[in-house]
């Protein structure tokens, strides 16, 4: 099914939801196969004994004939949405935020992307703070030259794992330090 609109004397045909897949699929698919290069990772402690992570990198073109600006135009929204999906999936309630609609099976939507994306000073920026009971504290910026920055606050090192996952790397398994064995107490 389609909808037809006449705007400014031109006729536009739009697909309706019944004959198209969800926009979220298109966003994810637009980013699949894009090469990410990590240039710098900064991890600093926060005041609540957690981490502030900043990852700087770039979207890489496959060969010299490809234009990075064309790549950014093609994948920027998909890049923002993909990182938003990963952040949302890992986010948990914090403090009282669980009282505001947290559902374990919830997902980030295209509507969420549109509500939280801005074009500011030549950068496309997704800023996710608290959303439906989840503490995301994630900002993703992509620039016309293909550089990007992913910043998280109080999310541990989760952002580094998202980038490694998108780069096709095996996730590093963090081992917990061994728990010291307390000898049994003998009571007389």
Helices and strands as residue ranges (DSSP letters): E 2-7, E 10-15, G 17-19, H 23-31, E 35-45, E 51-60, H 68-90, G 95-99, H 110-116, E 117-120, E 123-131, E 134-143, E 147-153, H 158-166
